[in-house]
Amino acid sequence: MNWKKVGMTLGLSLTLVAAGCGGGGDSQEEASGTTPSSSESSSSSSTSEEASTTEQTSTNVAEELDYTITGIDPGAGVMASTQTAIEEYGLEDFEIQSSSGAAMTKALETAIENEEPIVVTAWQPHWKFTKFDIKYLEDPKGVFGEDETIHTMVRKGLEEDMPNAYTLLDQFNWTLDDMGEVMLAVEEGTPVEEAARTWVDENEELVSEWKEGVEEVDGKDIELLYVTWVSEVASTNVVKTVLEDVGFNVTLTSLQPQFMFSGLAEGEGDGLVAAWLPVTHGQYIDQFGDEIVDLGGNLEGASIGLAVPSYMDIDSIEDLMPAE
């Protein structure tokens, strides 16, 4: 299982490492000391100054950012989309700094504490949008696509081998708010297993829908694959908890995205609830999709893009372009 050893090593090492005209005739113009001609001159001057300010701001933003976009795992789809954004928006002077999800959020937190500029690769759901005052940059070219859906996928043959696990995984679905509750609890210091257990206990009605038609088993082994994004850690642990409640012995294996999909395709894992489509993990579905069973979406409204702290006076990816 060399793919798994390599994937786990990369996953662990990377884990450790966002804008009065007075209508009263001549008397009002005279009283205010303005005339149509002087107003036009003032307007022209103002426009010129605004353009100069915009140019200077654009230049300064790029320089203050040191032409750097702080990213995450190099295999993540948002990283590939960010590279496309660099090309589409003429940001060739920018460099994407690869790291991990944890390292990226730490860099974001440090920048915000010092009210410094930073632009990061971002995705929803993620607790950083709750904890920090950040915003997505508008993407007028649509490079990052529309909102995504997180899918559940299993290996071929699981329905025959483990019909109860297949049914539960097929019926698993929740919302951004549901996931956010678990993620926030973990961020505030609750161990993920405890956070998952608490959420499952407090949401019996929804969980019962996942278990409809599922019979209890006696210690059947099952392995779930996932990427170490806080969102997927939350969802995978919640599913693990419910599977254990019906008698499965669940093993969780953390891998880089490419190994997660190749492993599932090769039968080295049984399932995953962490496939972001159509953009983030689309390249891996193109590569391995014929060997994987897609059970459909388990969460809607996921999104990716570039984000900055709200105190930064920019609103669009276009605002990152240095002025010529």
Secondary structure, DSSP 8 states (H G I E B T S, - for coil): -HHHHHHHHHHHHHHH-------S-HHHHHHTT--HHHHHHHHHHHHHHHHHHHHHHHHHHHHHTTTEEE---TTSHHHHHHHHHHHHTT-TT-EEE---HHHHHHHHHHHHHTT----EEEEES-THHHHS-EEE-B-TT-TT-S-EEEEEEEETTHHHH-HHHHHHHHH----HHHHHHHHHHHHTT--HHHHHHHHHHHTHHHHHHHTTT----SS-EEEEEE-S-HHHHHHHHHHHHHHHHTT-EEEEEE--HHHHHHHHHTTSSSEEEEEEETTTTHHHHHHHGGGEEEEEEEEEEEEEEEEEETTSS--BGGGGS---
